[in-house]
Amino acid sequence: MKKLIGLLSMTLVLASCQEQQKIAFVDNGEVINAYQEKIDIEAKYDVKDKAFQKRTDSIGRAFQTEAQGFQAKAESMSQQEQQEQYQALGQKQQMLQQQFQMEQQQLTKEFNVEIDSVLSHVKTFVADYGKKNGYTFILGKNEAGSVMFGDDDKDISKEIIEALNADYKKEEE
């Protein structure tokens, strides 16, 4: 009886070892960098950033012209008028810098929110892809080394990128 139980136990262990698990990995950086939605978001914010820079440069040049105009007239002003004018220009410069800094922070915040949404979407998409395609695990390869090595035939990054971009294209239509 003990031999029979031992044999059955051994058979169960061997049978469970025979179950094939479908495991693959994706290169996180490659997937994210090739995802069209991320590319579109970066392009959108690049345009916004260039417009912001153009506007700040223009305002900066106007302020510089104003300061140079003051310097040209400063000799004909009294000491008190010069101090008042210097103080007014200093306050204006400080106000402009604060305004530019707040706008830049707002742009950065908006960009980060959209990128975080993209990362979340990719993670959800990969999980759904894994379930639909019978994977037990889909591991993420990154610079930190969560996957130190993987056979190229287990790398499904290109499949994920194609499916992700096709899904994004459908949403855009």
C-alpha positions as CSV (number, residue, x, y, z in Angstrom):
1,M,0.0,0.0,0.0
2,K,2.8,2.4,0.9
3,K,4.5,1.6,-2.5
4,L,1.2,2.3,-4.3
5,I,0.8,5.7,-2.5
6,G,4.4,6.5,-3.2
7,L,4.0,5.6,-6.9
8,L,0.9,7.6,-7.2
9,S,2.6,10.6,-5.5
10,M,5.6,10.3,-7.8
11,T,3.3,10.1,-10.9
12,L,1.4,13.2,-9.8
13,V,4.7,15.1,-9.3
14,L,6.0,14.1,-12.7
15,A,2.7,14.9,-14.4
16,S,2.6,18.3,-12.9
17,C,6.2,18.9,-14.1
18,Q,5.2,18.0,-17.6
19,E,2.6,20.8,-17.8
20,Q,4.1,23.4,-20.1
21,Q,4.0,27.0,-19.1
22,K,3.9,29.6,-21.8
23,I,6.5,32.2,-20.8
24,A,7.7,35.2,-22.8
25,F,9.2,38.6,-22.2
26,V,9.0,42.1,-23.6
27,D,11.6,44.8,-23.7
28,N,9.8,47.5,-21.8
29,G,11.8,50.3,-23.3
30,E,11.4,49.1,-26.9
31,V,7.6,48.6,-26.5
32,I,7.1,52.0,-24.9
33,N,9.4,53.9,-27.3
34,A,7.7,52.3,-30.4
35,Y,4.1,52.8,-29.1
36,Q,2.5,55.3,-31.4
37,E,0.4,57.0,-28.7
38,K,3.5,57.8,-26.7
39,I,5.2,59.1,-29.9
40,D,2.1,61.3,-30.6
41,I,2.1,62.6,-27.0
42,E,5.8,63.5,-27.2
43,A,5.2,65.3,-30.6
44,K,2.2,67.2,-29.1
45,Y,4.3,68.4,-26.1
46,D,7.3,69.2,-28.3
47,V,5.1,71.6,-30.3
48,K,3.7,73.1,-27.0
49,D,7.2,73.4,-25.6
50,K,8.6,75.1,-28.7
51,A,5.6,77.6,-28.6
52,F,6.3,78.2,-25.0
53,Q,10.0,78.8,-25.7
54,K,9.2,81.1,-28.6
55,R,6.8,83.1,-26.4
56,T,9.2,83.4,-23.4
57,D,12.1,84.4,-25.8
58,S,9.9,87.1,-27.3
59,I,8.8,88.4,-23.9
60,G,12.4,88.2,-22.7
61,R,13.6,90.3,-25.7
62,A,10.9,92.9,-25.1
63,F,11.9,93.1,-21.4
64,Q,15.5,93.4,-22.4
65,T,14.6,96.2,-24.8
66,E,12.7,98.0,-22.0
67,A,15.6,97.6,-19.6
68,Q,18.0,99.0,-22.3
69,G,15.7,101.9,-22.9
70,F,15.7,102.7,-19.2
71,Q,19.5,102.6,-19.1
72,A,19.6,105.1,-21.9
73,K,17.3,107.4,-20.0
74,A,18.8,106.8,-16.6
75,E,21.4,109.5,-16.7
76,S,18.7,112.1,-17.1
77,M,16.7,110.9,-14.1
78,S,17.2,111.7,-10.5
79,Q,18.7,109.1,-8.1
80,Q,15.3,108.4,-6.6
81,E,13.6,107.9,-10.1
82,Q,16.4,105.6,-11.1
83,Q,15.9,103.5,-7.9
84,E,12.2,103.4,-8.4
85,Q,12.6,102.4,-12.0
86,Y,15.3,99.7,-11.1
87,Q,12.9,98.3,-8.5
88,A,10.0,98.3,-10.9
89,L,12.1,96.5,-13.5
90,G,13.3,94.0,-10.9
91,Q,9.8,93.2,-9.8
92,K,8.6,92.8,-13.4
93,Q,11.6,90.5,-14.1
94,Q,10.8,88.4,-11.0
95,M,7.1,88.2,-11.9
96,L,7.9,87.1,-15.5
97,Q,10.3,84.4,-14.2
98,Q,7.7,83.1,-11.8
99,Q,5.1,83.0,-14.5
100,F,7.3,81.2,-16.9
101,Q,8.3,78.7,-14.2
102,M,4.7,78.0,-13.3
103,E,3.7,77.5,-17.0
104,Q,6.7,75.2,-17.5
105,Q,5.7,73.2,-14.4
106,Q,2.1,72.9,-15.7
107,L,3.3,71.7,-19.1
108,T,5.5,69.1,-17.4
109,K,2.7,68.0,-15.1
110,E,0.3,67.6,-18.0
111,F,2.9,65.6,-20.0
112,N,3.7,63.3,-17.0
113,V,-0.1,62.6,-16.5
114,E,-0.5,61.6,-20.1
115,I,2.7,59.5,-20.1
116,D,1.6,57.8,-16.9
117,S,-1.7,57.0,-18.6
118,V,0.2,55.5,-21.6
119,L,2.3,53.3,-19.2
120,S,-0.8,52.1,-17.4
121,H,-2.5,51.3,-20.8
122,V,0.5,49.4,-22.0
123,K,0.6,47.3,-18.8
124,T,-3.1,46.5,-19.0
125,F,-2.8,45.7,-22.7
126,V,0.1,43.3,-22.1
127,A,-1.8,41.6,-19.3
128,D,-4.9,41.2,-21.6
129,Y,-2.7,40.0,-24.5
130,G,-1.1,37.4,-22.2
131,K,-4.5,36.1,-21.1
132,K,-5.9,36.0,-24.6
133,N,-2.8,34.2,-25.9
134,G,-2.4,31.6,-23.2
135,Y,0.7,33.0,-21.5
136,T,1.4,32.0,-17.9
137,F,4.0,34.8,-17.6
138,I,5.1,37.8,-19.6
139,L,8.2,39.2,-18.0
140,G,9.5,42.8,-18.5
141,K,13.1,43.3,-19.6
142,N,14.5,46.6,-18.5
143,E,17.8,48.4,-17.6
144,A,17.4,47.3,-14.0
145,G,17.8,43.7,-15.2
146,S,14.6,42.0,-14.3
147,V,15.2,39.7,-17.2
148,M,19.0,39.3,-17.5
149,F,18.7,36.9,-20.5
150,G,16.0,35.5,-22.7
151,D,16.1,33.5,-25.9
152,D,15.1,35.7,-28.8
153,D,12.3,33.4,-29.7
154,K,10.7,34.2,-26.3
155,D,10.9,38.0,-27.0
156,I,7.4,39.1,-28.0
157,S,8.2,42.8,-28.0
158,K,7.5,43.2,-31.7
159,E,4.2,41.3,-31.5
160,I,3.1,43.5,-28.6
161,I,4.2,46.7,-30.4
162,E,2.2,45.7,-33.5
163,A,-0.9,44.7,-31.5
164,L,-0.7,47.8,-29.3
165,N,-0.3,50.2,-32.3
166,A,-3.1,48.4,-34.2
167,D,-5.3,48.9,-31.1
168,Y,-4.4,52.5,-30.8
169,K,-5.0,53.1,-34.5
170,K,-8.6,51.6,-34.1
171,E,-9.2,54.0,-31.2
172,E,-8.1,57.0,-33.3
173,E,-10.6,56.1,-36.1
